[in-house]
């Protein structure tokens, strides 16, 4: 189990990299030694949740952006198709739908020394925002 140390870095390091660089920096907070989370407006009267975890080998972070509404069971096949199509179009990261509870998330891995974390955060938020309206419409057709 990862003990919160990320190659000498902690969640505070993520916060430090976000400060002054991220539009929604005040929304981010450290909730555990290895996790930073935030609630971010998605543009459709919902809040996206974003979680950033240090990975076990100390080389990077996993960024998860989660859609705020669980997809009803009847809408999950259509949502799965939309997400599969979108995944095919992506250069990096991936969408996932939990078939058990209807949670939609976007996952992106960031290598600490190779990419600015703020750029990755914005990429993950943009990806989820790009499908948010479609998810909302599909979830409402249940």
N, C-alpha and C positions, 0 to 999 in steps of 0.2 A: 504494500500500500504506500502510495506516495505521501511523504510526510510534510508537504507544504513548501519544501525547498526546491527551487527550480534553477539548478546550476548557480546557487547563491541568490536567486531571485525569488521574491514572494509576490503575492497579489498586489502589494504596495508598489512594486515595480511596474505592474500593468497600469495602475492608477497614475503613476508618475508619467508614463509615456502618453497617457490620454490627456492629462492636464494641459490646457492651452492649445490642444490640437484637434479636439473633438467637439462638434457642435453641441452635443448633449452630454458633455463631460460631467456636469453636476448630477446626472442621473445615475452614474456609476458608483458603486460602493463595494468595499471588500466585506464579504460575509464569512469567509473562512480563509485560512492561510493560503489555500491554493485556488480560491475562486473569487471572481468579481462578477457582480450581476447588475442589471439595470432594467428599468421599464422605459421603453422608448415609444413615443407616438408613431403609429403606423400610417397616419393620414386618413384613416377611415373610422375614426372615433374609437379605435381600439388601441391597446398598448401592446407592443411587441416586448417579449422578454428576451434578454440577451445574457448569456452566461459564458464566462471565459475561464477555462481551467488550465492549469499548468499540467503538462504531460509527464509521465513517469520518468522518461529518460533525460529530462532537463533541457531538451532541445527545442521545445516549442510550446504553443498553446493551442487548445481546441476552442473554437468559438462556435457557440450554438445560438441561433436566433430562433425563437419559438413563436408561432402564431398563437394569438390569445384565445381562440375559440376552438374547441374540439369539433372535429368534423362528424356529423351524424353518420351512422352506419350506412344508411341508404345512399349517401353522397360519396362514400369512400372510393368506389370503383372509378367514378368520374374524376375525382381528385387525384387518384393514383395515376391515371392517364395523363392528366395535366402536368403533374410533377415529373413523370418519366420523360415526357417531351421536353420539359424545361431542363432537366438534367442533361439530356443529350446535347442541348445548345450551350451549356455552360463550359467555360474553359477550366474552372476550378470550383471546388466545393460541391455539395450535393444536397438535394432535398430528400426528406424521408417522411413517411406517414406511418405512424404506429397503428397497425390494424386492430389492436386490442382496445385502444381508447380514442383513436381519431386525432391524436396530437400530430401537428405538422411542424417540422423543424428544418433549418438549414444548418449544415455543419461545414466548417472550414478549418483546416489546420494551418497554423502560422509557424514558420521556423524563426525563432527568436532573433537570430543574427542576420537573417537574410531579407526580412521584410518589415516595414514599419507596421506596428500593430494597429495603429489608427486607420491605415489604408485597408487592412483586413476587416476591421470592425465595420467600416463604411461599405465595403464590398458585401459583407454578410447582411447588413441592414437593407441595402439596395436590392439584393436578391429576393429577400422576403417581401419587401414592398412591391416588387414587380409582379408578384402573384397574389397579393393580399386581396385585391378587389375580386379576382376570379374565385378565390377561396370563399370569400364572403357570399358571393352570388351562388356558388354551388352548395354551400352549407344551408342557405335559405330555401333551396328548392326541395328540401327533404319533406 
